[in-house]
Amino acid sequence: MTRKQMAGGFTVAALVVAFVVGILFWGGFNWAMEATNTEEFCISCHEMRDNLYAEYVETTHYNNRTGVRATCPDCHVPKEWMHKIKRKIYASNELYHKALGSIDTREKFEAKRLQLARNVWKAMKATDSRECRNCHEFESMDYVAQGRRGRKEHQEGFDKGMTCIDCHKGIVHELPDMYEEDSSAVLNVH
């Protein structure tokens, strides 16, 4: 076997190894993305389980007449890949605060609730409530089946370019206790 043949064989072998390693990396990466995109993962830390999850199970997003359940990732993690990656990177800040114990007690959580809520509201506003629209499509709304107030509010909101979170703060999680001190936290709550 000549040097040229050996070099060619080595190149092919290196490409095959790189291809296999790439597939394993991509598969492992996607597995990790999906494993961290479940309600079980979200409530695996007591901060979420004891605070936000406990509130959520009392709402119609958890239990309702149609049997459709929106889980934590449905509302807080985008479906589209690039947006999902961005959200997962942002979530690394949440892991940092988990390690610091920033909200590891109910008292610490309540002290930060307004700030945490504002972060979520700001993100939802910036994305035009994208995750809400995964289930609630404006085009599919039957205004006739809505109550008079809902029909009026939805039509006016859409005409003004408003988005879901402009009015529906506190629909799944309790509003911050400090809303009386800062009414901007809960403007237009319905």
ZIHU-V833390 format. One line per field, one symbol per residue. ss: DSSP state (A for helix, B for strand, O for the rest). psi: psi as a letter, one per 30 degrees, with the letter a starting at -180 (. if undefined). burial: b if it has 9 or more other C-alpha atoms within 8 Angstrom, else e. Layout:
BEGIN
ss->???
psi->???
burial->???
END
This chain:
BEGIN
ss->OOAAAAAAAAAAAAAAAAAAAAAAAAAAAAAAAAAOOOAAAAOOOAAAAAAAAAAAOOOOOOOOOOOOOOOAAAAAOOOOAAAAAAAAAAAAAAAAAAAAOOOOOAAAAAAAAAAAAAAAAAAAAAOOOOOAAAOOOAAAOOAAAOOAAAAAAAAAAAAOOOOAAAAOOOOOOOOOAAAAOOAAAAOOOO
psi->kleeeeeeeeeeeeeeeeeeeeeeeeeeeeeeeeeghleeeegfkfeeefdeeeeefglffeklffgkkklefeffklekeeeeeeeeeeffeeeefeefgehfleeeeeffeeeeeeeeeeeeefghheeefeejkeffkjeeflleeeeeeeeeeeefgllefefhkgfelklkfgfffifffhkgk.
burial->eeeeebeeeeeeeeeeeeeeeeeeeeeeeeeeeeeebbbebbbeebbbbebbbbbbbebebbbbeeeeeebbbbbebbeeeebbeebbeeeeeeeebbeeebbbebebbbebbbeebbeebeebbeeebbbbbeeeeeeeeeeeeeeeeebeeeeebbeeeebbbbbbbeebeebbeebeeeeeebeebe
END
